[in-house]
Amino acid sequence: MVATVADKGESMALRITIDLFSGRPNPSVVVTGLEERELLERLAGTAGRGRAATTSALPAGPALGYRGLLVEPIDEHAAPAARTRKRAPRAAERTRLRVASAPDLEDLVCSPSGPFRAAGLEARFFDHLAAETARVRQAEGFRATARARAAAANESCACAPLWEPEWWNDGGPIQAGNNCYNYAVNYRSDSYAQPGRANGAMYASISPANVRAAALADALLDAPLRNKCPRKGHLVALCVSDWDFHWYRKQRSGNWTHKPGPDPITQLDNANVPITDPRTADRGPYTRFVGFLTVLHGHVKIG
């Protein structure tokens, strides 16, 4: 749901999205009038101080947890302001702009008194968001250490899906309409699939038991708690945070891959390291590992 902060005297508008979740839709709000002008001024000030649109503290590719703010002009008047940025948006962002290195802007937008006050979010959500922005800003040292780990080779999995980024990373409706669950199950529904929804058993809350039960209702099967390829189908893994769920899938190579929300699919964890086992990977805020499940091809229905 997108909230709107309206100002009748102003026709310009910006949509701001907190790029945070993987399974659930990201929080989004539309600002106009005075709030929009203040946000544009902060954007201009960031560019004037020579700050780039991203920093080394943020993962270079798709990642779990906080990934920055997406600022999208939604009328012709606001678009030129966004185009003044030094770094052109990636193809996947179209007219959107990822703003990741502007603490002043983040502090304004991510505050409970900022524009997202109109979105009806719980107070504890903003505590979680503050912890996430702090984690990302301080993560570079850990990431540099993690990159030095050698990626051990796993057994190959003959029945597992192929690595096909061209099938998922179109920079448009396919990439945006399919999340980590779609990718793990290897089922492109273009509906941002939610566990259990297609079978009338969607999770009631984000808890290990509820999300796992919803996936079982979609015909996924329990698997032993071990990183071993099944004889039929392919292996997936579920983990959760306080606010969201995330899924991984095992490839034919034996390594694991995943899709962080609407971002491209990736073979790397949050530390930019190949994933040999999701239990030991850097999963960002998705710290609770729920378990492995098996996807039998042709048996699973999600939506």
C-alpha positions in Angstrom: 0.0 0.0 0.0 1.3 3.4 -0.9 0.5 6.3 1.4 0.2 9.9 0.2 1.3 13.2 1.8 -0.8 15.7 -0.1 -0.4 19.4 -0.7 -3.1 21.0 -2.8 -0.9 23.8 -3.9 1.7 21.7 -5.5 1.4 19.3 -8.5 4.8 17.8 -8.3 5.3 14.5 -6.5 8.0 12.0 -5.6 7.5 8.3 -4.6 10.0 7.2 -1.9 10.5 3.5 -1.2 12.6 2.0 1.6 14.4 -0.8 -0.2 14.5 -3.2 2.7 12.4 -6.4 2.4 12.8 -9.5 0.2 9.5 -11.3 0.5 7.1 -8.6 1.5 6.5 -5.5 -0.6 8.7 -2.6 0.4 7.2 0.4 2.3 6.4 3.3 -0.1 5.1 6.8 0.3 4.3 9.7 -2.1 5.3 13.2 -1.0 4.3 16.5 -2.5 4.5 20.1 -1.7 6.8 21.3 1.1 8.1 17.8 2.0 9.0 17.2 -1.6 10.8 20.4 -2.0 12.8 19.7 1.2 13.8 16.3 -0.1 14.9 17.7 -3.4 17.0 20.3 -1.6 18.7 17.6 0.4 19.3 15.7 -2.8 20.9 18.7 -4.4 23.0 19.3 -1.3 24.3 15.8 -1.5 25.3 16.2 -5.1 26.9 19.5 -4.3 29.1 18.0 -1.7 30.4 15.5 -4.2 28.9 12.4 -2.6 28.3 9.5 -4.9 24.9 7.7 -5.0 26.4 4.6 -3.4 29.3 3.9 -1.0 31.5 0.9 -0.4 29.6 0.3 2.8 26.7 -0.9 0.7 26.9 -4.2 -1.2 27.9 -3.8 -4.8 25.1 -6.1 -6.0 21.8 -7.5 -4.7 21.8 -7.9 -0.9 19.5 -8.7 2.0 18.3 -6.1 4.4 18.6 -2.3 3.9 19.6 -1.5 0.4 19.0 2.3 0.3 16.2 4.7 -0.6 14.6 4.7 -4.0 13.4 8.2 -5.1 11.1 8.1 -8.1 9.6 11.2 -9.8 6.1 10.4 -10.8 5.3 13.4 -13.0 7.2 15.3 -15.8 8.1 18.2 -13.6 10.0 16.2 -11.0 12.0 14.1 -13.5 14.7 16.7 -14.4 15.6 17.1 -10.8 16.4 13.4 -10.5 18.4 13.5 -13.7 20.8 16.1 -12.2 22.4 13.2 -10.2 26.0 12.4 -11.2 25.4 8.6 -11.5 22.8 7.5 -14.0 20.2 5.0 -12.6 20.8 1.3 -13.3 18.6 -0.2 -16.0 16.6 -2.1 -13.4 15.7 1.2 -11.7 14.4 3.0 -14.8 13.6 6.5 -13.6 14.3 5.6 -10.0 17.3 6.8 -8.1 19.1 4.8 -5.4 20.3 7.1 -2.7 22.5 5.2 -0.3 25.2 7.6 0.8 23.3 10.6 2.2 22.9 10.2 6.0 21.1 13.5 6.2 18.5 12.4 3.7 18.2 8.9 5.3 17.7 10.5 8.7 14.9 12.7 7.4 13.1 9.9 5.5 13.6 7.1 7.9 12.5 9.0 11.0 9.1 8.3 12.6 8.4 12.0 12.1 9.4 11.9 8.4 7.2 11.2 5.4 6.6 7.6 6.3 4.5 8.7 9.3 1.6 8.6 6.8 2.1 4.9 6.0 0.7 3.6 9.2 3.9 1.7 10.2 4.5 0.5 13.7 6.9 2.4 16.0 9.1 -0.6 16.3 9.5 -0.7 12.5 11.4 2.5 12.7 13.6 1.0 15.5 14.4 -1.9 13.1 15.1 0.5 10.3 17.5 2.6 12.4 19.3 -0.6 13.4 19.5 -1.7 9.7 20.9 1.7 8.4 23.5 1.6 11.2 24.4 -2.0 10.4 24.9 -1.2 6.7 27.1 1.9 7.4 29.4 -0.2 9.6 29.5 -3.3 7.5 32.5 -2.7 5.2 35.1 -4.1 7.6 33.2 -7.4 8.0 32.6 -7.6 4.3 36.2 -7.2 3.5 37.1 -10.0 5.9 34.4 -12.2 4.5 35.6 -11.8 0.9 38.9 -13.5 1.9 37.1 -16.8 2.7 37.7 -19.5 0.1 34.5 -20.8 -1.5 34.5 -24.6 -1.1 33.0 -26.6 -3.9 29.8 -28.6 -3.1 28.4 -31.7 -4.8 26.7 -31.1 -8.1 22.9 -31.5 -8.2 21.6 -33.0 -11.5 18.0 -32.1 -11.0 18.5 -28.6 -9.7 17.6 -25.5 -11.9 20.2 -23.9 -14.2 21.7 -20.5 -13.5 19.7 -18.4 -15.9 20.0 -14.7 -15.1 18.5 -13.7 -18.5 15.3 -15.4 -17.5 14.9 -13.3 -14.3 16.9 -10.1 -14.7 15.0 -8.2 -17.3 15.2 -4.9 -15.5 11.4 -4.6 -15.9 8.2 -6.4 -15.0 9.6 -9.9 -14.6 12.3 -8.9 -12.2 10.0 -6.6 -10.3 7.1 -9.0 -10.2 8.9 -12.0 -8.8 10.6 -12.3 -5.4 12.8 -14.7 -3.5 10.0 -17.3 -3.2 9.3 -17.3 -6.9 13.0 -17.7 -7.6 13.6 -20.4 -5.0 10.6 -22.5 -6.3 11.7 -21.6 -9.9 8.1 -20.5 -10.7 7.6 -17.2 -12.4 4.1 -16.1 -11.4 4.7 -12.3 -11.9 2.6 -11.8 -8.7 5.3 -11.4 -6.0 4.3 -14.8 -4.7 3.6 -15.2 -1.0 3.9 -18.6 0.8 0.5 -20.3 1.0 -1.5 -17.6 -0.8 -2.3 -19.6 -3.9 -3.7 -22.4 -1.7 -5.7 -20.4 0.8 -3.2 -20.9 3.6 -1.0 -17.7 3.6 1.1 -17.2 6.7 -0.6 -15.2 9.5 2.6 -13.7 10.8 6.3 -13.7 10.0 7.5 -16.6 12.2 9.4 -19.7 11.3 6.5 -22.0 12.0 3.9 -19.9 10.0 6.0 -19.3 6.9 7.2 -22.9 6.8 3.5 -24.2 7.2 2.4 -21.9 4.4 5.1 -23.3 2.1 4.1 -26.8 2.9 0.6 -25.9 1.9 2.0 -25.0 -1.5 3.3 -28.6 -1.8 6.9 -28.0 -0.8 8.2 -31.0 1.2 10.2 -31.1 4.4 13.8 -32.1 3.9 16.4 -33.3 6.4 18.4 -30.6 8.0 21.4 -31.1 5.8 22.8 -29.5 2.7 22.3 -32.5 0.4 20.7 -32.7 -3.0 17.4 -34.7 -3.2 17.1 -37.5 -5.7 14.1 -35.7 -7.3 13.5 -32.0 -7.5 15.7 -29.4 -5.9 16.6 -28.1 -2.5 15.6 -24.7 -1.1 16.2 -23.0 2.2 14.1 -20.7 4.3 15.2 -18.1 6.8 13.4 -15.2 8.5 14.0 -11.9 10.2 11.6 -10.1 12.6 9.9 -8.5 9.6 10.4 -10.6 6.5 11.2 -14.0 5.0 13.9 -15.0 2.5 14.5 -18.1 0.4 17.6 -19.6 -1.3 17.8 -22.4 -3.8 20.6 -24.9 -4.6 22.0 -24.9 -8.2 23.3 -27.7 -10.3 26.8 -26.5 -9.4 26.1 -27.3 -5.8 26.3 -23.7 -4.7 23.3 -21.6 -3.7 21.7 -18.6 -5.3 18.9 -16.2 -4.4 16.8 -13.1 -5.4 16.6 -10.2 -2.9 13.1 -8.9 -3.5 12.7 -7.0 -6.8 16.5 -7.0 -7.3 18.4 -9.2 -9.8 19.2 -12.8 -8.9 22.7 -13.3 -7.4 25.2 -16.1 -6.6 26.7 -14.1 -3.7 25.7 -13.5 0.0 25.7 -10.2 1.8 29.5 -10.3 2.0 29.8 -10.8 -1.8 31.0 -14.4 -1.2 29.7 -17.5 -3.1 27.1 -19.4 -1.0 28.2 -22.9 -0.3 25.7 -23.3 2.6 22.9 -20.8 3.5 23.3 -21.7 7.1 26.8 -20.2 7.2 26.3 -17.5 4.7 26.1 -13.8 5.5 22.3 -13.4 5.5 22.2 -9.8 6.8 19.2 -9.4 9.1 17.7 -12.8 8.2 19.4 -14.4 11.2 16.9 -17.2 11.9 17.6 -20.3 9.7 14.3 -22.2 9.5 15.4 -25.3 7.4 15.6 -27.0 4.1 12.7 -28.0 1.9 12.4 -29.9 -1.4 10.6 -28.6 -4.5 9.2 -31.4 -6.7 9.0 -30.1 -10.2 5.5 -29.8 -11.5 3.9 -30.3 -8.1 4.2 -26.9 -6.6 1.6 -24.1 -7.1 2.4 -20.6 -5.8 0.9 -17.2 -6.4 
